[in-house]
Amino acid sequence: MAQAMDTDEDGAIQARLGAQIKARREKAGLSQGALADASGVHRTYVNQVEGGHRNISVNLLVRMATALGTTASALTQGLGRTNTE
């Protein structure tokens, strides 16, 4: 039986996802405000996502990925891996 992830690992996953979104946004040359507008959220929410402080919905993940010209699966690739695995 698989073990449940603890909240520390949840936070680490959120931080890795946020870093991935930020890197893609910067590569695309978008501001947080532009990504927010394209995703239907406020700029401060994008800031919180990129900082790893928000656990976003699948719907928002897809909207952000679309705005970044990528896929949700590309943004989440490898998020569950840690250095101890």
N, C-alpha and C positions, 0 to 999 in steps of 0.2 A: 504494500500500500504506500502511496506517495505521501510524503510529509508535507504539511501545510507550511507555507513560507511565513516567516515572522515579520513583524512590522519594520524591523531594520532592513530586511531584504526588500520589502515593498518600497520603502523610501529610496533605497539604492536604485531600484528599477525606475522609479519616477525621475530620479536625478539623471540616470543614463538616457532616458527618453527625452527629457528636457534638453540635455546637451546635444543630442542628435538633432532635435528640431532647431535649436539655435544655430548649429553648424550649417544645416541645410538652408536656413533663412539667410544667414550671412553670405553663403555661397551664391544664393539667388539674388543678392543685393537688395533684399527687402528690409524695411524697418519693422519694428514690432508693430507699429500702427498699421502698416500696410498688410501685414499678415493677419492682424486682428480683423481689419475690415473685410478681407477676403474670406475669413473663417467665420464671421458673424459673432465675434466676441469683442470685449474691450481690450485695449492695449495692456492694461495692468494685469489682465488674466493671462495674456501671452507671456508677460514677464514672470508671473508665478509658475506657469507651466515650464518655461525654460529654466527656472531656478529649482525645479524639482519639488515644488510646494503644492502642486495640484495633481490629482489623479483624474485624468480626463476621460470622457466617454469615448466609446468606439466611434460614434458619429462625429465628434469633434476631431478625433484623430484623422478620420478620412477627409474631413473638410480641410484641415491643415495640410495634410499630405497633398491634396489636390492643388491647393494654393502654392505649395512649394514645388510643384511639378514632379512629384514622386508618388509612391504608394504607401499606404499604411504598413504594408508588410516590410517595405524597405526601411521605414523608420523604426520598426520594432525588431528587426533582425538582430539576434544576439543579445537582447536585453536580459534574458534569464540567465545568462552565463556569468559566472563570477571567477575570480582568480583562483578560488579553492576547488573548482570542479576539475 
